[in-house]
Amino acid sequence: MGRQVVDVFDMLSTVRAGGSSDVHLAPLTWTERDDITTLCGRDIRGPPTQSFRRCGCLRCAGSALGLGITAVRESPQVVVNLSRFLDSRMP
């Protein structure tokens, strides 16, 4: 019996949201449904134009951590650790 393994950081994707210049997080399936919002509740406008590491939404990162998701894949080569991301933004 074969089992598929899904990395927890493949559950979310980075997106652009209405009314914000930040890069937000949304469920990976956001392109398949019209009623999905970002983790902080904003309407999704499409793929991001900037990197999450540079311009990520703090509320989305905190929400993901609260759900037990510790990282997000930003590209095939880059995985962002959300705890480190938040720590780097705190004074």
mmCIF file of the C-alpha atoms, coordinates in Angstrom:
data_MODEL
# 
_entry.id   MODEL 
# 
loop_
_atom_site.group_PDB 
_atom_site.id 
_atom_site.type_symbol 
_atom_site.label_atom_id 
_atom_site.label_alt_id 
_atom_site.label_comp_id 
_atom_site.label_asym_id 
_atom_site.label_entity_id 
_atom_site.label_seq_id 
_atom_site.pdbx_PDB_ins_code 
_atom_site.Cartn_x 
_atom_site.Cartn_y 
_atom_site.Cartn_z 
_atom_site.occupancy 
_atom_site.B_iso_or_equiv 
_atom_site.pdbx_formal_charge 
_atom_site.auth_seq_id 
_atom_site.auth_comp_id 
_atom_site.auth_asym_id 
_atom_site.auth_atom_id 
_atom_site.pdbx_PDB_model_num 
ATOM 1  C CA . MET A 1 1  ? 0.000   0.000  0.000  1.00 0.00 ? 1  MET A CA 1 
ATOM 2  C CA . GLY A 1 2  ? 1.564   3.317  -1.096 1.00 0.00 ? 2  GLY A CA 1 
ATOM 3  C CA . ARG A 1 3  ? 1.262   6.507  0.897  1.00 0.00 ? 3  ARG A CA 1 
ATOM 4  C CA . GLN A 1 4  ? 1.707   10.035 -0.318 1.00 0.00 ? 4  GLN A CA 1 
ATOM 5  C CA . VAL A 1 5  ? 3.664   12.395 1.865  1.00 0.00 ? 5  VAL A CA 1 
ATOM 6  C CA . VAL A 1 6  ? 2.743   16.064 1.791  1.00 0.00 ? 6  VAL A CA 1 
ATOM 7  C CA . ASP A 1 7  ? 5.091   18.600 3.325  1.00 0.00 ? 7  ASP A CA 1 
ATOM 8  C CA . VAL A 1 8  ? 3.277   20.979 5.626  1.00 0.00 ? 8  VAL A CA 1 
ATOM 9  C CA . PHE A 1 9  ? 4.885   23.911 3.799  1.00 0.00 ? 9  PHE A CA 1 
ATOM 10 C CA . ASP A 1 10 ? 3.090   22.891 0.609  1.00 0.00 ? 10 ASP A CA 1 
ATOM 11 C CA . MET A 1 11 ? -0.345  23.550 2.143  1.00 0.00 ? 11 MET A CA 1 
ATOM 12 C CA . LEU A 1 12 ? -0.219  27.314 1.572  1.00 0.00 ? 12 LEU A CA 1 
ATOM 13 C CA . SER A 1 13 ? 0.782   29.561 -1.282 1.00 0.00 ? 13 SER A CA 1 
ATOM 14 C CA . THR A 1 14 ? 1.842   33.171 -1.481 1.00 0.00 ? 14 THR A CA 1 
ATOM 15 C CA . VAL A 1 15 ? -0.647  35.590 -3.063 1.00 0.00 ? 15 VAL A CA 1 
ATOM 16 C CA . ARG A 1 16 ? -1.379  39.253 -3.745 1.00 0.00 ? 16 ARG A CA 1 
ATOM 17 C CA . ALA A 1 17 ? -4.380  40.682 -1.862 1.00 0.00 ? 17 ALA A CA 1 
ATOM 18 C CA . GLY A 1 18 ? -6.682  43.636 -2.367 1.00 0.00 ? 18 GLY A CA 1 
ATOM 19 C CA . GLY A 1 19 ? -5.912  46.773 -0.388 1.00 0.00 ? 19 GLY A CA 1 
ATOM 20 C CA . SER A 1 20 ? -2.421  45.687 0.649  1.00 0.00 ? 20 SER A CA 1 
ATOM 21 C CA . SER A 1 21 ? 1.086   45.863 -0.729 1.00 0.00 ? 21 SER A CA 1 
ATOM 22 C CA . ASP A 1 22 ? 2.182   42.888 1.421  1.00 0.00 ? 22 ASP A CA 1 
ATOM 23 C CA . VAL A 1 23 ? 2.479   39.325 0.175  1.00 0.00 ? 23 VAL A CA 1 
ATOM 24 C CA . HIS A 1 24 ? -0.150  37.156 1.872  1.00 0.00 ? 24 HIS A CA 1 
ATOM 25 C CA . LEU A 1 25 ? -0.758  33.452 2.497  1.00 0.00 ? 25 LEU A CA 1 
ATOM 26 C CA . ALA A 1 26 ? -3.736  31.480 1.227  1.00 0.00 ? 26 ALA A CA 1 
ATOM 27 C CA . PRO A 1 27 ? -4.690  27.824 0.922  1.00 0.00 ? 27 PRO A CA 1 
ATOM 28 C CA . LEU A 1 28 ? -2.934  26.123 -1.966 1.00 0.00 ? 28 LEU A CA 1 
ATOM 29 C CA . THR A 1 29 ? -6.307  25.595 -3.685 1.00 0.00 ? 29 THR A CA 1 
ATOM 30 C CA . TRP A 1 30 ? -7.144  29.321 -3.934 1.00 0.00 ? 30 TRP A CA 1 
ATOM 31 C CA . THR A 1 31 ? -7.235  29.186 -7.742 1.00 0.00 ? 31 THR A CA 1 
ATOM 32 C CA . GLU A 1 32 ? -9.956  26.519 -7.678 1.00 0.00 ? 32 GLU A CA 1 
ATOM 33 C CA . ARG A 1 33 ? -12.554 28.457 -5.660 1.00 0.00 ? 33 ARG A CA 1 
ATOM 34 C CA . ASP A 1 34 ? -13.904 32.004 -5.582 1.00 0.00 ? 34 ASP A CA 1 
ATOM 35 C CA . ASP A 1 35 ? -14.778 32.085 -1.878 1.00 0.00 ? 35 ASP A CA 1 
ATOM 36 C CA . ILE A 1 36 ? -11.274 31.633 -0.434 1.00 0.00 ? 36 ILE A CA 1 
ATOM 37 C CA . THR A 1 37 ? -9.519  34.558 1.262  1.00 0.00 ? 37 THR A CA 1 
ATOM 38 C CA . THR A 1 38 ? -6.032  35.035 2.658  1.00 0.00 ? 38 THR A CA 1 
ATOM 39 C CA . LEU A 1 39 ? -5.313  33.811 6.174  1.00 0.00 ? 39 LEU A CA 1 
ATOM 40 C CA . CYS A 1 40 ? -5.855  37.382 7.403  1.00 0.00 ? 40 CYS A CA 1 
ATOM 41 C CA . GLY A 1 41 ? -9.209  37.654 5.595  1.00 0.00 ? 41 GLY A CA 1 
ATOM 42 C CA . ARG A 1 42 ? -8.361  39.745 2.515  1.00 0.00 ? 42 ARG A CA 1 
ATOM 43 C CA . ASP A 1 43 ? -9.643  39.095 -1.001 1.00 0.00 ? 43 ASP A CA 1 
ATOM 44 C CA . ILE A 1 44 ? -7.119  37.371 -3.242 1.00 0.00 ? 44 ILE A CA 1 
ATOM 45 C CA . ARG A 1 45 ? -6.099  39.267 -6.374 1.00 0.00 ? 45 ARG A CA 1 
ATOM 46 C CA . GLY A 1 46 ? -3.608  36.820 -7.880 1.00 0.00 ? 46 GLY A CA 1 
ATOM 47 C CA . PRO A 1 47 ? -0.013  35.666 -7.622 1.00 0.00 ? 47 PRO A CA 1 
ATOM 48 C CA . PRO A 1 48 ? 2.400   37.919 -5.729 1.00 0.00 ? 48 PRO A CA 1 
ATOM 49 C CA . THR A 1 49 ? 4.708   40.373 -7.451 1.00 0.00 ? 49 THR A CA 1 
ATOM 50 C CA . GLN A 1 50 ? 7.179   40.479 -4.539 1.00 0.00 ? 50 GLN A CA 1 
ATOM 51 C CA . SER A 1 51 ? 8.729   37.916 -2.215 1.00 0.00 ? 51 SER A CA 1 
ATOM 52 C CA . PHE A 1 52 ? 7.145   36.851 1.066  1.00 0.00 ? 52 PHE A CA 1 
ATOM 53 C CA . ARG A 1 53 ? 10.544  36.982 2.797  1.00 0.00 ? 53 ARG A CA 1 
ATOM 54 C CA . ARG A 1 54 ? 10.755  40.677 1.965  1.00 0.00 ? 54 ARG A CA 1 
ATOM 55 C CA . CYS A 1 55 ? 7.126   41.854 2.166  1.00 0.00 ? 55 CYS A CA 1 
ATOM 56 C CA . GLY A 1 56 ? 5.176   39.132 3.944  1.00 0.00 ? 56 GLY A CA 1 
ATOM 57 C CA . CYS A 1 57 ? 2.026   39.773 5.966  1.00 0.00 ? 57 CYS A CA 1 
ATOM 58 C CA . LEU A 1 58 ? 2.687   39.371 9.688  1.00 0.00 ? 58 LEU A CA 1 
ATOM 59 C CA . ARG A 1 59 ? -0.932  38.425 10.416 1.00 0.00 ? 59 ARG A CA 1 
ATOM 60 C CA . CYS A 1 60 ? -0.883  35.663 7.787  1.00 0.00 ? 60 CYS A CA 1 
ATOM 61 C CA . ALA A 1 61 ? 2.411   34.315 9.139  1.00 0.00 ? 61 ALA A CA 1 
ATOM 62 C CA . GLY A 1 62 ? 1.066   34.311 12.696 1.00 0.00 ? 62 GLY A CA 1 
ATOM 63 C CA . SER A 1 63 ? -2.168  32.626 11.605 1.00 0.00 ? 63 SER A CA 1 
ATOM 64 C CA . ALA A 1 64 ? -0.242  29.907 9.778  1.00 0.00 ? 64 ALA A CA 1 
ATOM 65 C CA . LEU A 1 65 ? 1.894   29.236 12.842 1.00 0.00 ? 65 LEU A CA 1 
ATOM 66 C CA . GLY A 1 66 ? -1.265  29.074 14.964 1.00 0.00 ? 66 GLY A CA 1 
ATOM 67 C CA . LEU A 1 67 ? -2.540  26.364 12.624 1.00 0.00 ? 67 LEU A CA 1 
ATOM 68 C CA . GLY A 1 68 ? 0.706   24.401 13.027 1.00 0.00 ? 68 GLY A CA 1 
ATOM 69 C CA . ILE A 1 69 ? 2.145   25.335 9.630  1.00 0.00 ? 69 ILE A CA 1 
ATOM 70 C CA . THR A 1 70 ? 5.761   26.261 10.263 1.00 0.00 ? 70 THR A CA 1 
ATOM 71 C CA . ALA A 1 71 ? 6.937   27.162 6.761  1.00 0.00 ? 71 ALA A CA 1 
ATOM 72 C CA . VAL A 1 72 ? 5.700   28.066 3.300  1.00 0.00 ? 72 VAL A CA 1 
ATOM 73 C CA . ARG A 1 73 ? 7.222   27.264 -0.082 1.00 0.00 ? 73 ARG A CA 1 
ATOM 74 C CA . GLU A 1 74 ? 7.822   30.524 -1.923 1.00 0.00 ? 74 GLU A CA 1 
ATOM 75 C CA . SER A 1 75 ? 9.380   28.958 -5.005 1.00 0.00 ? 75 SER A CA 1 
ATOM 76 C CA . PRO A 1 76 ? 10.783  25.559 -5.972 1.00 0.00 ? 76 PRO A CA 1 
ATOM 77 C CA . GLN A 1 77 ? 14.095  26.594 -4.381 1.00 0.00 ? 77 GLN A CA 1 
ATOM 78 C CA . VAL A 1 78 ? 12.898  28.663 -1.385 1.00 0.00 ? 78 VAL A CA 1 
ATOM 79 C CA . VAL A 1 79 ? 11.053  27.640 1.769  1.00 0.00 ? 79 VAL A CA 1 
ATOM 80 C CA . VAL A 1 80 ? 10.375  30.412 4.303  1.00 0.00 ? 80 VAL A CA 1 
ATOM 81 C CA . ASN A 1 81 ? 10.472  29.437 7.990  1.00 0.00 ? 81 ASN A CA 1 
ATOM 82 C CA . LEU A 1 82 ? 7.591   31.445 9.459  1.00 0.00 ? 82 LEU A CA 1 
ATOM 83 C CA . SER A 1 83 ? 8.976   31.632 13.022 1.00 0.00 ? 83 SER A CA 1 
ATOM 84 C CA . ARG A 1 84 ? 12.237  33.065 11.762 1.00 0.00 ? 84 ARG A CA 1 
ATOM 85 C CA . PHE A 1 85 ? 10.329  35.417 9.459  1.00 0.00 ? 85 PHE A CA 1 
ATOM 86 C CA . LEU A 1 86 ? 8.298   36.800 12.379 1.00 0.00 ? 86 LEU A CA 1 
ATOM 87 C CA . ASP A 1 87 ? 11.359  37.008 14.641 1.00 0.00 ? 87 ASP A CA 1 
ATOM 88 C CA . SER A 1 88 ? 13.207  39.032 12.004 1.00 0.00 ? 88 SER A CA 1 
ATOM 89 C CA . ARG A 1 89 ? 10.337  41.573 11.882 1.00 0.00 ? 89 ARG A CA 1 
ATOM 90 C CA . MET A 1 90 ? 10.012  42.069 15.635 1.00 0.00 ? 90 MET A CA 1 
ATOM 91 C CA . PRO A 1 91 ? 11.824  45.004 17.296 1.00 0.00 ? 91 PRO A CA 1 
# 
